[in-house]
Amino acid sequence: MVDPIEQFHIEKLFTIGHIGNQEIAFTNSSAYMLGAVALISLLMLGSGRRLVPGRIQSVAEIAYEFVANTIRSTAGKEGMKFFPLIFSLFMLIAVSNIVGVIPYNFTIASHIIVTAALAFLVFFTVLIYGFYKNGLKFLKLFVPSGIPIFILPLVVFIEIFSFFLRPISHSVRLFANMLAGHIALAVFASFIPLLAGLGIVGYFGAILPLGMVIALTALELLVAFLQAYVFTILTCIYINDAIHPGH
């Protein structure tokens, strides 16, 4: 029997140390995070600065311009001061998601603790910068203009409630998509050896799940990029709220 959840298990590789009775371990998740950072570093630092870019430099420049244009279109020129943060988030999520599609690899975004950490990083960045730049005027974010006074308290409550729900929706969207897609891949892939073990008839029967695995793999590659983009565009929108809190 194939366990589709087995691919998400956290495994300890070695112990780093202890804080009180709590063990600090280096896990497979930590290794894939470090590997993603290494790949991104090689891409950005090893691309070069040639006038006529090569393949690696072209990929690095396309990624740079893609994120920069996304920020400018949603948060304006002032949002470019957050480019290092947003670019780092996009590249980490995109690279780790794509690496995770490779069979037998680990997907760090399939764990809610990872996506929640990234979402709360964005949330507190917006909250702190919003008050730093605008002071109490940042609270205008929760008071839309043009609302009749008799429903204003309800609208303010909804705005505040939705604001504090942002980290949840921001993290669960990425986590759920990566988790569900990889489970579907594992389930269809498990049918192939089961059917192939039935002989000649089974070999022909295994063609269907094999085709589904190929199609789902292509879809997962698309989803891997799209989820990185969605996380990035939402980050830009939230940062725009910190820069321009008025509705």
Disulfide bonds with the S-S distance in Angstrom:
none
